[in-house]
Amino acid sequence: MSTPQYRRIADALVEWFSAHGKDYPWRRTADPWAILVSEVMLQQTTIPTVLGRYGAWMQQYPTPQALAAATEQEALRSWEGLGYYRRVRALQAAARAIVERHGGTFPQDEAAIRALPGIGDYTVGAVLSFAYNRPAPLVDANVSRVFARLFNDATPVDSPAGRRAHWALAAQMVHPENPRAYNSALMELGQTVCTGGKPACLLCPLRSWCRAEQPENLPVKLPKKEVTRVEHHDILLITPQGILLEKQQQGKRHAGMYRLPQRSPQQVQGLEHLTRQSYAVTRYKVTRHLYRASPGTAPMPGEEFIPLPRLAGIPLASPDRKILQKLIDNQC
C-alpha cells in the first residue's frame, strides 16, 4: 500500500473510534503515570479484571512517589489477584527511578522513558501516544491480528520476522496528528471487530482496504509449547503462634511473597489429606495437594509462623489466598 492509503486507513480508524470507542478510566486522562499503570496491568490480564482493580489501586498509589515509598511487600499485596508479580516489581522500580532521576516528574523525552526499568517498545509507544499524543508505534496481539488480515500475511505473528514487519508497519501507519485515538482504535478494532476466530468483517471500517482471503485462518502463530503438568505437596500447620508459611527468596517467581510450605511426596505420607486444588500458570498446569501437618512439625529454613490477624496484610499468590481462606472459613 502507498503512503496516501495508509493515511486514509488511519483517518478511517480515528473516525470509527470517535463513534465506537469504549470509555475506560485510563482513556479519560493524559497523566503518564496513570497510563503506565494501566498498560502494565493490562499485560496478560483481561480488561474486566483490570477495571475492577485500577481505580482503587490508583487511589492507593496515585503518583510515582507513592509507590516508590511503599515497601516491596505492600506493593506485592496491592497487586494480589492480578498475577505475574514481576510487573509490580518493575513498576515500583520505574517509580523509584522517576523519583531519583527526575524528581518525581514523569519524563517526556523518549530516551528517558525508555531508560526506566521494565519499559519496552510497547510501553514507550503507549506512554508517548496516549499521554503526550506523539506519533509512536505500538503493537500488541490485537494489532498483529489486524495487520495480518489487512495485508493477508501468513507470516507467524509471534516469529521474529512477523514482529519486525508489524512494528515497521505500525511506525509507517500511525496517525501523525491524532496518534492517541489511532492507536486506541487499532487495538480496539482487534478486541471487538477483528477478533480471533471469525471476525465481524461487515462492521469493519477497514473492509475496503482489507486483503484477507480467509480471515478466520489468520493470524498464523508458531506451534504452542506443550503444557507441563506439575504436582505440589503442601502442608497446613496452624498453632497458637500462627500459620506456618514460607517466604519466597529472591530469584524465585514469587520472590518476597509467602506460600504454603512445600514438601516431597515421601514427607507427606501418612498425613491427613485436606483438599486438592488445580490452577494454571503460563504453560504449567498445577495440582496442589494439601495435608495437615503433625503438631510438632519443625519449620524448615525460610519458613515462619505468621499470626492469623496478619494474614490479610501479607502478599500471597491468589491460589494460596483462596485455599487458605476456604480452609479458615471452614475452621480448617
N, C-alpha and C positions, 0 to 999 in steps of 0.2 A: 504494500500500500504506500501511497505517497504522503508527504507531509500534510497537504491540504485535507486528505482523507482522515488522517489522524486527528486533525483539528475538528473536523465535523463529528467524528466519533466522540471526542472529548466534550464538545458542545452538547451533543445529544445526551450524554451521561449526566452532565450538570443540570440540564433541563429536566430530565427524568427524576433526578434526585430531589429537585426543588418541589416536585409534586408527590413523590412516593417515599422519600427518605424517612426512616424511623427516628423517633425522638428518644435519644439516650442521654443520660445526665452528662456524660463526657463530651457530647456534642453541643452542650449549652455553655461551654467555657473555652477560653483561649489560654487558660493557665497551663503552662508547660508541665508543671509538676502533676497536676490533676490528670493531664493527658498521658504522661508517662506511667502513672499508677494504673490507669485503665488499660493501657496497652500491655503492661506486664501481667495484670490479672487475666486478660483475655487470651494470653498464650496458653493453649492446651486446657482452657476452661470455657464452658459454654456461657453464652450471653445471659440466659436466665439466672445461672448461678452467680455471675458477677453482679448482675442487677440487684440481687438480694444482699450483697455484701459491700458494694462500692461506697454507697452513701455513708454508712456507719464507719467504714474504715477511713474515709477522708475526714470525717469529724474527729477521729482519734489522731490521725496524722495529716493535718491539713497543709503542712509545709515540709520541705526537706529538713529544716531544723528539728521539727517534732520527731521525725523518725530517726534522725541522727542521734538524738539524745536518749532514745529508748535502748534498753538492754536487748541483747540477742534473743533472750527467752521471751521478752514482751513482744518483740516483732514476730517471732515464730508463733506465739499463742494467737496473735491477731490474725494470722494467715490460716489458722486451722479450718479445714473444710475446703480450702481452695486447692490444696495439694501442691506437688512439685515445689518444695520449700526452698530450693536453691534460688527461686525467683525473688522471694522476700529478702534473702540474704544479699542478693545482688542489688536489689532496690535500696536496702539500707546502706550498702557500700557506696552506691551512687549518691545517696542523700548526704553521707558524710563527706564525700569528695566535693559536692556542691558547697557545703559549709566551709570546708577547709580551703578550697581553691578559689571560690567565687563569692565568699562572704555570705552565703545562703541564698544568693540570687541565681536563678536558673540561667545558664549561659545561652546566648543566642547564636554564637559562632558555631558553625557545623563541626569544625575540628575539635572545639572544646566539648561539644556534646558527645562526639564520637569517642573522646578520651575518657568519658565517665565509665566506671566499672560496669560490666554486664550489658553495655549498649552495643547493638549490632546494626546492620544496614536497615533492617525493617524498622527498628525503634527510632533511628535517626530520621528516616523518612516520615514516620508518623508524627514526631515532635515538630519537625520543620514545616510540614504541610498543615497539620491540624492546629498547632499553637501559633505559628508565625505566618501561615498562609504563603509559604515559599514553595516554589515548584521543586518537589523532591519525589523520587520514585519510591514505591513500596510494593512488595509482592508477598502475598500470603497464599494459602491454599485456594481461597476463593478467586483471587486474581489469576492464579495459574490456570484454574479451570476455565475462566472466561477467555483467557488468551489462547489456550489450547483449542477451544472450539471456534473462536473468532477467526483463527488462522488455519484451522483444520490440521493441527500439528500433532503428530503421533509420537514425537519425542517424549520419553518419560519425564514428567514434570519434576520428579524428585531426583533426576540424574544431574550431574554437573553441567552437561550441555543444556538441559532443559532450564535449569536455574539461570545460567548465564543469558540465555536467549530471552527469558521473561524479564529479567532485570534490565536488559538493554531496551526492550520494548517499553517497559514502564517509564524509563527515562525519556524516551522519544515521545511518548504519547501523553504525558502529564499535561494538564491544562495550565498554560502559563499565567493566566490571570486568577483562576479560581481552583488552585490545587486542593484546597481543603474539601470543597464539595466534590471534586472529581475523584479523589482517592476514596472518599467515603462512598461515593456512588459505585465505583468499581468493585469494592468489597461487598457492598450490599446487593449488587446485582448477582454475585455468586452465591450469596446467602439465601436470596428469596426467589430468583427467577432462573438463573443459570445454575441450578442446583445439581447435586450428584444424582446419578440415575437418569431419569427422563426430565429434561428441562422444559420450562413453560415458554417455548420459543415464540408463540404468538403474542406474548406480553412483553417481549424483549425490545428495548429501544435500539438495540444494535442489529436487529434481524436483517436490515437492508445491506449490512456490510459483512455479515457472518458467512464464512465459507464452509462451515461444518456440514459434512455429508451425512454422517451418522453421529449426531452429538451425544447420544446415550453411550457411545463407545469411547468417549473422550472425557477426561484426560486419561492417558496411559500412565501407569505407575510401575516402578520396579517391583519385582516379586516381594511379597511381605516376608519379614523374618518370622521364623517359627515361634509360636508361643511356648515358653518354658514353664512347666508346672513344678512348683516347689511346695514343700510341706514344712511348717514350723511347729514346734512343740514347745509351748509356753506354760509357765506356771503362775498360779494366783496364790499369793500369800498375804493375808491381812492379819495384823497383830495390833495390840494397843498402841504400838509405835506408828502404825500407818500401813500403807500398802507398799510392797516391795516392787520397785521399778528400776530399770536400767537406763542410765543416761548415755545416749549415743555419742561416741567420741568423734573428734574431727577426722575427716576422711570418709565417714560413712554418709549414706544418702540422707539420713535424718539427723545429722550432727547437731548437737545441742538440744535435741528433743528426747522425751522419755518414751519408753516402751515396756511392755511386759517382759520379764526375764525369759530368755530362751534357753532350752536345754536339749540335749540329744535324746533320741528315741529310747536309748538304754536308761537314761536318767529318770525318765517319767514312767518306766514300767512299774506297775502296781499302784500308781496314783489314781485317784478318782478323776474320771474324765467328766469335765463340766459342760463343755459345749464345743461346737465346731463353727468356724467362720471362713467364708470364702470371699475373696476380693481380687481385683486385677490392678496391677501396677505396670504401666507401659506394656512391655511384651512378656510380663510374668503373670501367671495365674497362681495365686497363693491360697493354700488351705492351711488354716491355723487350728491346731488342737490345743485346747486349754485344760490344764489339770490343776487340781487343788494340791498345793504343796503341803508337806508334813509340817506341823507347827514348829519343829526345831530346825527347819532348813536354814542354813547359814547363807548370808549374801555372798555372791561372787564379786570379784573386782569390778568396779564400775556400777554396782547396784547399791541402792539406798532405800530406806523406808521414808515414804512421803506421807505426812499426816493427811487424812482424808479431807479436811477442810481446805487444804492447799491444792487439791487435785484440779479444781476448776481454773486455777491460775497458772498451771504449768503447761508447756507445749506438748501435746500428744498428737501422733498421727490419727487421722479420722477413724481407721479401723480399731485402734486401741481405745479411743474415746467411746466409740459406740459399744464395744463389747463390755467395757468396764461399767458404763452407765447402765447397761442392761442387767449386769450381774449385781450391781449395788442396789438398783431398784428392786430386784428380786431377793435382796438381802443375801446374795452370794449362796 
